[in-house]
Amino acid sequence: MKINFKHVWIVLKKELKDAFRDRKALLVNIILPMIFIPVIFIISSIAAKSAVEVKPEKTPICVIGLENSKLISSMIEKSEFNIVKSTNPKKDLQDSKIKAVLIIPKDFEKLLSQGKQVNIQILTNEADMKSSNVGNILSNMINEFSKQIVKQRLIQKNLDPSIIEPVVINKENVAPPKKQSATILSFLIPMFLTLWATLGGMNVAIDLTAGEKERGTLEPLLTTAATRSSLVTGKYLAVSIMALLAGLSSLFGIIASFVLLPSVLGESFKNSPFYGYSVSPLTVLIMLLVVILTAIIFAAIEVALASYARSFKEGQTYLSPISIIVLIPPYFTMYKMPNELTDTYFLLPIVNAISVLKELIYDIVNLQHLGLFVISSMVYIVISIMFASRMFENEKVLFRN
């Protein structure tokens, strides 16, 4: 059947009017991403900072046998750890009331003076990230203290202290702040963009197909002069527009996050995992292209599946698995660096969008991969539109008992 663009326009306007009357859908799909995404970025920045940051002067630890070593007690006091007493140190450590337990043996000073080895025990709660970090700080302090003792012993024996340390390791992090931020963002941003682009038109797709069946308004619509092709095209475009608006809203929310973070976090923004990150206008434009193609593909799939449903509730049942499916690809590529993504990743549905976004977040614009993504997406668009048209034009599917 031929498509009458005048009829398509009439159907499109009608469906968009109905969609914009649904305030709940507008709130969830368009307004929520603008608020939700910046809030997530702010909370994750604060959480990451508080989880990792350890300030000795505010961190409670328990030291058993502090009186057994003047040297250790002096070192602990200089570190400004908050030394607290505990009747049950292990229990308090498990309950995160204290962050570490340092146990100094009774004969500590005596064994040191005799040139013997001494065991110091550090207890931590590895389920608590702060406790783990405090354990590392205490271990480093004791190791430095141990090195000083060794040097003193060697000097007393007229030996060069460097003989016990023939190799000195100087560790340097060459990753710029932007690349470090990209590690986290390459998971979050693709997930947010694809999630809203795929789910943004879901309720609209159900309402204008299964919803019309339930209300009894689909049959009169099919008796009009408009052909089935014109009707499904108008409905498909309406769903695509709503999905695209949701995707754009999520993109706006991401951009707003980086604008708001410095002012909301202030000086503490420097400790945020997103500090120093920025994207170019070209990157944003390509992200927009990814959102558009993803929204168009899933709009057709949603119209097709919703056309098969007999009621709005049944339509939700058929389409709800999509929300789970689109969450899998971000985890699929989570531990992959951009240079580890082969051409296959840019051909698979959803995975190709995630992979392109991952490269963009690392400030990589690979024309070959971008071309593979666009071509494969166009193929999926054609297939999904054909699938939607077949479903809508099949009487047995459209009016099944």
Secondary structure, 3 states (H helix, E strand, C coil): CCCCHHHHHHHHHHHHHHHHHCHHHHHHHHHHHHHHHHHHHHHHHHHHHHHHCCCHHHCEEEEECHHHCHHHHHHHHHHCCEECCCCCHHHHHHCCCCCCEEECCCCHHHHHHCCCCCCCEEECCCCCHHHHHHHHHHHHHHHHHHHHHHHHHHHHCCCCHHHHCCCCCCCCCCCCHHHHHHHHHHHHHHHHHHHHHHHCCHHHHHHCCHHHHHHCCHHHHHCCCCCHHHHHHHHHHHHHHHHHHHHHHHHHHHHHHHHHHHHHHHHHHHHCCCCCCCCCHHHHHHHHHHHHHHHHHHHHHHHHHHHHCCCHHHHHHHHCHHHHHCCHHHHHCCCCCHHHCCHHHHCCCCHHHHHHHHHHHCCCCCHHHHHHHHHHHHHHHHHHHHHHHHHHHCHHHHCCC
